[in-house]
Structure formats: C-alpha cells, structure tokens
Amino acid sequence: MWLLLLLAALLALFCSLDVWYFVRAAAVFVRAWLQPPVRDVTAEQVMTGRVAPRDIDMCHMNNARYLRECDFARFSLYMRNGVFKALRALKASIVVGATTIRYRRPLCIGESYELRSRVVTWDDKAFFLEQRFVSSKDGVVCAVMYCKQAVLRSSPDNIMQYLCKRKVECPEFPEDLQHWINFISASSQNLRAESGLQEKNK
C-alpha cells in the first residue's frame, strides 16, 4: 500500500514539475562548486555536452534545448566566477531580460559539443553574455547566443567592485552586440508607447 502511494506521489510530481530540470540544475551547481574558482569574471568557461535522444526532434537538437543548456552553463559560470556570491552579499538578484540566438548548423544525435560562455560587457543595469555551441568534431560554431541579464536591487558595477575590490571599467561593446541592444531599446520604447507609459511619465 505504501509503495503504491509512493509511486503515485512520484507520478504526480513528474506530471506537475519538470523534475529532470531541477535534478540537472542541482548537479551543475554541485559540479561548479567542486571545481576551482575563476578569478577573471570575464574569462570564457567551457561546459561539454552530447546530444541525447531526449534533446532531439528530427534527429537534431531541438531549438529550445539550446536555451536550456545555456541556462545551465550560466549557472556554472556565475558559481565559479563569484557573481552568485556577490549577489547574495549585496542582497541582489539577476534575471534574463532578453536573449537572441542564431542557429548556424544542426547538432545531431550523439554529437558532442563545447558550450563556451563569457561575460562580454555590462552597462549600469545588466550584464551581456555570449554563449557559443562549438562542435567537438570540427570546431564549427553551430549556434551563438547573446543574453542580457538584468541585475535587480544593485548594479553590475557594484558586483564587479565587490569581486575585484576596485572600480572596473567595462569592456567596449562589440558592433553586433550594440546593434542588438539598439533593437531591444527600440522595442521597449515601442511597447511603452503602445501601453501609454511614455505619456504617463511626461
């Protein structure tokens, strides 16, 4: 009887939650915690992966899986470079504000890859990251994503000063990243105009 109740509870859990997401996230956190810290906040970090049957549609990696893997890679990145530690100390948090991804070549079932993540630059409100999926067999960049991560209740400058114990100048914005940021800004202004927020703020 107790076994049936346990199985029913597990079934309900798997039906109502994406259990494997939380299991994988916990594993990524533990692995990153056991690895040596990375002192350079902007240093590229690499996670390896392989396209499994659960990742595919039509024998290649599902588009949404790329974004999911990027989530896990950012968890590891922030654990090792100290950003999560700084956020806790400053009582701040960080959320995804925008992403864009370009798919260049499919990653097929069984294919191994490197997911290379780095903080490219930041402004007064957000960090901007680049994440690249690089095929292990030939080094081709199969997909590249930019991610804007907004810092709440603090700022990227405060985080960098906490980690580096000094004022840190942000790197220059690459041209392609600046074009994307301009798009985000234009989109935000248009949506504000549609909702009447601009008129209310005048």
VEXLO-335312 format. One line per field, with one value per residue: residue in one letter; residue number from 1; z, y, x of N, C-alpha, C, CB in turn. Coordinates in steps of 0.001 Angstrom, whole numbers. Each point is the difference from the previous one (the first is absolute). Last residue first. Glycine has a CB too. Example, Ala and Ser with C-alpha at 12.3 -4.5 7.8 and 13.67 -1.06 7.14 Angstrom:
<pts>
resn	c(s_a) .
resi	c(2_1) .
n_z	c(7080_2075) .
n_y	c(-2250_-5092) .
n_x	c(12850_-894) .
ca_z	c(60_0) .
ca_y	c(1190_1190) .
ca_x	c(820_-890) .
c_z	c(730_0) .
c_y	c(1090_1200) .
c_x	c(-770_900) .
cb_z	c(-2145_1246) .
cb_y	c(-628_-1173) .
cb_x	c(1184_-1892) .
</pts>
This chain:
<pts>
resn	c(k_n_k_e_q_l_g_s_e_a_r_l_n_q_s_s_a_s_i_f_n_i_w_h_q_l_d_e_p_f_e_p_c_e_v_k_r_k_c_l_y_q_m_i_n_d_p_s_s_r_l_v_a_q_k_c_y_m_v_a_c_v_v_g_d_k_s_s_v_f_r_q_e_l_f_f_a_k_d_d_w_t_v_v_r_s_r_l_e_y_s_e_g_i_c_l_p_r_r_y_r_i_t_t_a_g_v_v_i_s_a_k_l_a_r_l_a_k_f_v_g_n_r_m_y_l_s_f_r_a_f_d_c_e_r_l_y_r_a_n_n_m_h_c_m_d_i_d_r_p_a_v_r_g_t_m_v_q_e_a_t_v_d_r_v_p_p_q_l_w_a_r_v_f_v_a_a_a_r_v_f_y_w_v_d_l_s_c_f_l_a_l_l_a_a_l_l_l_l_l_w_m) .
resi	c(202_201_200_199_198_197_196_195_194_193_192_191_190_189_188_187_186_185_184_183_182_181_180_179_178_177_176_175_174_173_172_171_170_169_168_167_166_165_164_163_162_161_160_159_158_157_156_155_154_153_152_151_150_149_148_147_146_145_144_143_142_141_140_139_138_137_136_135_134_133_132_131_130_129_128_127_126_125_124_123_122_121_120_119_118_117_116_115_114_113_112_111_110_109_108_107_106_105_104_103_102_101_100_99_98_97_96_95_94_93_92_91_90_89_88_87_86_85_84_83_82_81_80_79_78_77_76_75_74_73_72_71_70_69_68_67_66_65_64_63_62_61_60_59_58_57_56_55_54_53_52_51_50_49_48_47_46_45_44_43_42_41_40_39_38_37_36_35_34_33_32_31_30_29_28_27_26_25_24_23_22_21_20_19_18_17_16_15_14_13_12_11_10_9_8_7_6_5_4_3_2_1) .
n_z	c(-18643_2372_-1664_-4548_671_2084_-3266_-2320_-4470_1864_3024_-3894_-2599_3822_629_-4918_-32_4078_-1996_-4397_2386_2411_-4485_-1755_4169_-674_-4723_1689_5821_3892_2603_5717_4537_3501_5422_4259_3524_1895_-3483_2823_2054_-3885_-2848_3078_262_-4922_-659_4882_3258_-997_-5037_-4018_-4700_-3160_-5239_-2466_-5170_-1549_-4364_-1430_-2148_-1081_-1500_2531_-837_4572_3595_-2374_4001_1282_2498_3300_483_4206_1046_5375_491_2220_-891_-3197_-250_-4172_486_4029_-3371_-550_-3781_482_-3314_-1781_-1108_-3077_1798_-1954_-1926_1240_-5325_-551_1860_2533_2650_4532_2350_5135_3016_4975_2953_5319_3755_4900_3800_4499_-1383_2044_-2925_-3850_1548_506_-4297_-1752_1611_-3610_2014_1024_-3768_-2778_2226_-255_-4425_-1050_2015_-2584_-3935_622_194_-3758_-2162_1504_-2221_-4261_1051_-2976_-4143_125_1514_5315_3875_4713_914_-3287_750_-2856_4449_2179_2278_1673_-322_1936_-2391_4471_1101_4626_644_4071_-519_4767_-1580_618_4027_-984_-4781_1463_3466_-3310_-3611_3240_1516_-4809_-1038_3984_-1166_-4745_1229_2545_-2090_3437_-1690_-2213_2704_3968_-1527_-1115_4277_2071_-2723_1044_4668_-293_-2286_3391_3504_-2189) .
n_y	c(61624_-4209_141_1006_-3512_-3049_12_-3781_1883_3183_-3646_-3038_3636_946_-4923_-532_3933_-1920_-4522_1995_2697_-4158_-2198_3873_-81_-4890_960_3756_-1163_4398_-118_-2037_3864_1186_-1660_3117_-4736_-3823_-2172_-1553_4345_2640_-3555_62_4945_21_-3484_1525_-2402_-25_-1720_189_-2246_-3007_551_-4371_-264_-5478_-1841_-5164_-1540_2369_-5015_-2225_-4442_-2128_3244_4629_4094_2197_4836_3112_5067_2687_5127_679_5019_4350_1798_-4503_-4063_-2712_-5258_-3742_-4985_-4807_-3319_-4526_-3376_-4574_-5138_-1670_-3424_3473_5107_5275_2387_5094_4213_1578_4746_863_4631_74_4333_-1291_-4628_2518_45_2092_2514_-896_-674_-4516_-2292_2781_-577_-4843_197_2716_-2686_-3233_-4335_1603_3189_-3724_-3654_2950_1659_-4858_-884_3987_-1137_-4523_2385_2865_-4178_-2576_3304_-1432_-5587_-1860_-3832_-3866_2392_278_-1920_382_-4328_-1928_4267_2729_523_4755_1771_5392_3382_5101_4077_3900_3959_-1669_-3011_-2942_-4328_-3309_-5769_-3125_-1060_4027_-1166_-4694_1773_3412_-3426_-3312_3551_1187_-4883_-491_4278_-1641_-4677_1906_4044_-1652_-2430_-4077_-416_1335_-2637_-3551_963_200_-3944_-1936_1599_-1411_-4101_-191_1134_-3516) .
n_x	c(5510_-629_-4650_1638_3522_-3303_-3624_2055_1373_3300_1472_-235_2274_3027_465_373_3018_2191_-296_1292_3410_1065_-49_2613_2702_332_1190_3006_979_311_5361_-297_-885_4510_-965_1195_1423_-2268_-2683_-3883_-1420_1587_-2069_-3935_218_890_-3534_-3254_-3839_-4899_975_3744_-2445_3310_-823_2642_1268_943_2382_-759_4466_4698_2806_3552_-1984_-795_-847_-2628_-813_-4515_1983_-2701_1640_-2883_-480_-1512_-3275_1133_4442_2355_4063_2249_82_821_71_-1923_1431_-2564_3111_-3255_285_-4568_-3046_-3242_2693_-210_-1130_2924_-2493_-4454_1163_-3166_-838_-1953_-1353_227_391_1262_3732_-1561_3207_921_4744_712_-3331_1562_4681_-1053_-2490_3846_3809_-155_-1817_-4648_-296_2025_-2462_-4026_1462_627_-4448_-1703_2706_-1877_-4403_1364_1701_-3906_-2849_2228_1853_4721_-2159_-3234_-4255_911_3860_117_-1948_3304_4300_3745_3790_2035_4367_-400_4495_-325_2840_515_-2575_790_4729_-591_-3389_717_684_-5167_-2648_-2705_-32_-1011_-3112_-1681_136_-1892_-3128_-653_-209_-2995_-2223_65_-951_-3890_-2495_-4670_-4096_1728_4109_-2764_-3870_3308_2287_-4538_-1288_4448_-726_-4744_1615_3632_-3261_-2889) .
ca_z	c(-375_630_1438_289_-269_1127_547_1274_-177_-705_949_900_-726_-202_1288_318_-876_433_1271_-293_-595_1114_710_-866_91_1260_-154_-900_-1402_-579_-1055_-1369_-808_-1221_-1219_-1125_-629_1042_-350_-354_1095_1085_-401_32_1403_556_-387_-1356_23_1332_784_1431_795_1347_886_1105_895_677_876_426_-491_910_-590_487_-1007_-1079_399_-246_-937_-117_-1294_198_-1250_-166_-1325_-634_-404_471_1369_112_830_531_-1016_161_564_540_487_170_1104_-245_1181_-248_310_1111_-223_785_1013_-499_-1219_-279_-1436_-377_-1441_-639_-1435_-557_-1450_-825_-1422_-818_-1338_71_-258_930_1362_50_115_1350_932_-140_1220_-33_9_1200_1131_-182_269_1411_766_-144_866_1402_336_292_1276_1046_19_831_1393_177_-11_1271_412_99_-1367_-868_-1451_-451_576_-637_406_-335_-1136_-62_-1107_408_-945_659_-623_-649_-1439_-211_-1044_540_-1100_-427_506_-880_213_1345_-31_-788_787_1137_-536_-382_1236_576_-778_276_1330_-31_-498_1035_-866_-22_317_-879_-1361_-36_64_-1289_-970_315_-421_-1459_-389_303_-1004_-1264_76_0) .
ca_y	c(1389_422_95_1174_1206_284_1329_-112_-716_900_1035_-626_-235_1283_452_-819_441_1326_-165_-608_1059_847_-725_-6_1327_77_-802_624_-382_-817_622_-110_-1054_565_-710_396_1262_931_435_-1112_-970_587_-41_-1390_-393_679_-710_306_377_496_655_-100_1211_-377_1159_38_1119_713_1034_986_-441_627_942_1366_832_-766_-570_-1435_-318_-1453_-646_-1440_-753_-1204_-542_-672_-1406_-833_340_1416_335_1361_859_1340_1075_1140_998_1213_865_1421_702_907_-623_-937_-1232_-983_-864_-1367_-22_-1387_-264_-1122_-224_-897_-239_1069_153_-635_196_-1170_307_-200_1297_985_-301_279_1453_372_-425_920_729_1324_-60_-664_907_1199_-376_-381_1250_530_-764_244_1294_-264_-710_1003_874_-623_427_1406_885_622_1019_-479_-249_-161_155_1371_882_-208_-1255_-1_-895_-701_-945_-1218_-1012_-1303_-996_-1135_-11_-77_982_1359_751_1264_1192_443_-838_261_1297_-138_-788_800_1054_-638_-331_1257_434_-946_305_1320_-168_-508_-484_756_1409_576_55_951_1338_247_265_1316_985_53_629_1426_569_64_1167_1218) .
ca_x	c(313_1254_-164_-826_779_898_-209_-725_-1269_-915_-418_-967_-1242_-660_-523_-1165_-1087_-423_-710_-1306_-813_-442_-1066_-1188_-592_-733_-1215_-968_217_-1058_-795_533_-617_-568_374_-830_375_446_1359_867_26_804_1399_448_135_1171_1223_443_1411_364_-1046_276_-208_-420_20_-951_253_-1071_551_-993_-1305_-967_-950_206_664_634_1293_92_1076_17_200_116_2_788_-270_1134_10_-1114_-372_-322_-1156_72_617_-566_820_-745_954_-799_399_245_501_1127_1277_-38_-747_728_-612_57_806_328_137_857_-120_959_-175_-814_164_-1025_268_-321_-495_-1460_-627_559_-463_-1445_-171_444_-1054_-1132_-328_644_1469_511_-157_823_1383_76_84_1357_888_-358_611_1412_56_-207_1172_1032_-162_392_-1163_-341_962_1396_499_-1161_-117_254_-1031_-1312_-633_-1424_-241_-1275_-123_-701_-465_-91_-869_659_-295_-1450_-314_138_605_-615_686_1080_1175_498_679_1228_960_460_882_1265_710_488_1171_1081_516_640_1366_908_1077_1251_-240_-1023_531_1108_-586_-645_1060_554_-993_37_1262_-129_-891_747_887_-824) .
c_z	c(1028_-301_680_1499_333_-225_1140_664_1280_-190_-655_1055_907_-718_-139_1308_288_-829_475_1279_-343_-520_1153_713_-878_144_1271_-111_-881_-1441_-542_-1010_-1391_-851_-1188_-1261_-1103_-572_1010_-186_-298_1183_1080_-354_131_1456_558_-342_-1437_167_1386_754_1477_883_1355_806_1062_779_583_913_385_-540_1088_-590_414_-998_-1167_356_-137_-1099_127_-1356_336_-1412_-242_-1363_-489_-242_568_1431_-77_894_549_-973_162_550_396_693_24_1263_-370_1294_-153_165_1194_-29_767_1065_-631_-1340_-177_-1509_-355_-1500_-460_-1476_-497_-1478_-807_-1461_-698_-1325_75_-132_989_1391_102_231_1434_940_-80_1153_-4_75_1320_1241_-68_382_1504_753_-66_924_1441_355_401_1385_1146_68_906_1455_306_-163_1229_295_-7_-1414_-489_-1425_-487_541_-704_280_-237_-1211_66_-1221_736_-937_792_-585_-727_-1484_-355_-1003_419_-1146_-490_575_-875_285_1358_-34_-746_795_1136_-526_-309_1280_570_-718_403_1353_-109_-488_916_-1017_-59_206_-974_-1410_-80_-53_-1376_-989_241_-541_-1512_-401_217_-1100_-1290_0) .
c_y	c(971_1455_542_189_1249_1268_354_1357_-28_-655_958_984_-589_-170_1320_446_-771_505_1336_-144_-520_1144_836_-677_115_1352_14_-800_536_-370_-985_683_-34_-1120_640_-676_306_1318_977_418_-1117_-951_595_-95_-1431_-389_654_-846_349_239_345_801_-293_1235_-436_1275_18_1184_805_994_955_-294_562_1036_1470_875_-674_-515_-1518_-358_-1516_-686_-1468_-536_-1160_-513_-459_-1498_-903_261_1498_228_1407_919_1265_1039_1278_1021_1197_664_1448_711_919_-700_-941_-1275_-813_-928_-1389_-68_-1444_-175_-1103_29_-1001_-184_1070_223_-779_347_-1300_386_-58_1355_1046_-270_370_1498_384_-391_917_901_1383_137_-626_888_1209_-299_-282_1314_533_-692_391_1292_-270_-633_1012_847_-577_445_1434_986_729_1089_-288_-140_131_269_1442_926_-160_-1375_-58_-906_-700_-901_-1136_-981_-1304_-965_-1184_-120_-131_1082_1462_636_1277_1237_418_-779_331_1300_-128_-752_849_1027_-617_-258_1290_429_-949_307_1341_-65_-471_-601_861_1505_607_162_1067_1394_302_376_1420_1033_139_764_1501_622_167_1267) .
c_x	c(-552_340_1255_-168_-804_805_932_-228_-818_-1370_-996_-493_-1074_-1340_-752_-644_-1278_-1173_-548_-823_-1403_-870_-547_-1172_-1248_-691_-839_-1287_-1128_376_-1040_-913_637_-581_-691_515_-994_503_603_1454_1011_89_906_1475_515_233_1263_1221_383_1494_523_-1056_249_-48_-532_216_-1097_559_-1151_694_-1126_-1393_-913_-940_161_741_708_1388_106_1004_-24_19_184_-93_967_-446_1367_172_-1092_-444_-266_-1221_209_730_-830_963_-746_887_-940_546_332_394_1200_1350_105_-832_1037_-574_75_734_446_-8_970_-220_1040_-282_-954_324_-1025_220_-390_-683_-1527_-692_472_-560_-1476_-204_346_-1141_-1197_-436_647_1510_441_-46_932_1454_34_165_1431_990_-318_729_1446_84_-123_1267_1073_-63_425_-1153_-538_1030_1503_560_-1435_-465_133_-1084_-1352_-586_-1507_-69_-1348_-102_-705_-683_52_-1025_638_-340_-1484_-358_45_776_-672_679_1185_1276_610_787_1325_1069_559_998_1361_790_577_1269_1124_643_725_1441_1140_958_1257_-155_-1002_529_1087_-604_-576_1102_512_-984_98_1256_-186_-848_793_858) .
cb_z	c(-2421_-157_-109_-2169_-1799_457_-681_290_-1752_-1176_1182_-379_-2088_-78_1151_-1225_-1759_742_596_-1954_-921_1298_-624_-2054_481_1041_-1645_-1260_744_1484_-599_625_1280_55_1285_1094_544_1403_-2376_-1068_527_-731_-2400_-606_591_-1569_-2068_194_2024_882_-1280_-416_-1685_-282_-1938_96_-1845_154_-1353_-189_144_674_-2202_312_-1700_271_2298_-1820_611_781_-744_2231_-1307_2391_-867_2253_-593_-415_-510_-2459_1549_-2054_-1822_2463_-1055_551_-1478_130_-163_-1728_954_-2393_-708_-375_-2452_1510_-1418_-1437_931_1325_-496_2204_-474_2047_-352_1695_-244_1821_441_1702_-130_2490_-1437_-109_-550_-2433_-1305_-20_-1531_-2397_483_-2470_-1195_-59_-1215_-2473_-921_-96_-1845_-2230_-320_-630_-2409_-1557_-484_-1568_-2509_-603_-392_-2294_713_752_-2387_-1571_-901_1538_-191_1528_2012_-356_2245_-1763_499_1186_-38_1817_-1563_2285_-2264_1582_95_2079_-920_1481_-1767_2323_65_-1989_603_744_-1779_-1390_1060_121_-2149_-535_1170_-992_-2055_292_620_-1722_-1255_948_-1928_2414_1424_28_507_2340_1372_-213_1293_2427_504_-47_2042_1891_-186_674_2484_1218) .
cb_y	c(-640_-2347_-1897_-317_-1214_-2439_-226_-2266_-1394_1058_-178_-2208_-338_1109_-1170_-1922_602_477_-1942_-1239_1078_-584_-2189_-45_946_-1594_-1451_974_-2077_1120_1483_-2157_253_1915_-2139_2214_-360_-1957_-335_-1071_521_2297_152_-763_1572_1903_-729_2354_-1511_-1210_-1244_-289_845_-2295_1622_-2528_1336_-2125_121_-1673_-2338_1851_-1248_-625_-1539_-1686_-330_196_2130_-217_1966_145_1969_-516_2263_-656_227_1945_2332_162_-1937_838_-1358_-403_-988_-1496_-972_-1296_-742_43_-2168_327_-2099_-331_242_1775_-124_521_1885_-821_2434_-1124_2411_-1474_2322_1498_-2416_335_335_-820_2076_447_569_-1194_-2424_-581_343_-1877_-1901_413_-133_-212_-2170_-1621_1069_-97_-2278_-933_1205_-1114_-2011_202_708_-1973_-1050_1328_-279_-2230_174_452_-1912_-280_275_-1769_1498_1363_-1295_31_-1472_-2361_113_1772_-1384_1895_-334_1219_588_1083_1060_230_2478_1353_-77_-863_-1650_341_-1288_-945_-1867_431_775_-1744_-1275_1118_49_-2111_-346_1211_-1090_-1855_885_793_-2038_-1317_1600_625_-751_-2194_-2000_-610_-897_-2442_-1490_-355_-1641_-2410_-945_-559_-2210_-2025_-297_-1260) .
cb_x	c(-15_797_-1612_-1203_1252_140_-2324_991_1075_1961_2221_1112_1323_2248_1888_1036_1672_2334_1477_1003_2091_2089_1070_1476_2271_1635_1194_1893_1228_-1742_1953_1098_-2170_1649_331_-529_2442_591_-614_-1954_-2426_-687_-714_-2307_-1856_-397_-1169_-899_531_-1957_-1772_2497_-1680_997_-309_-70_1151_-1326_2145_-1911_819_1639_77_2328_-935_-1777_-900_-1714_1250_-2444_1341_-1180_933_-348_-825_987_-2392_-1428_638_-663_493_1283_-1080_-601_2059_-1946_1823_-2209_2433_-1843_921_-754_-1013_-2466_393_1096_-2039_2034_1322_-2015_574_-449_-683_89_-928_951_703_-1734_2470_-1684_1458_84_1947_2194_13_-191_2115_1695_-568_643_2343_130_-156_-1911_-1879_-423_-475_-2358_-1226_173_-1462_-2424_-174_-46_-2231_-1442_282_-931_-2440_-826_-1483_2373_819_-648_-1805_-1584_2079_1928_-56_647_1171_363_2099_-1080_2496_-1321_1882_-88_359_1932_-162_-352_2391_1767_-847_-860_2142_-1215_-1533_-2337_-1587_-1114_-1898_-2255_-1323_-1244_-2197_-1963_-953_-1668_-2245_-1675_-742_-1889_-649_-311_-1865_-1182_1393_592_-1904_-476_1532_-554_-1840_676_1088_-1541_-1170_1313_168_-1790) .
</pts>
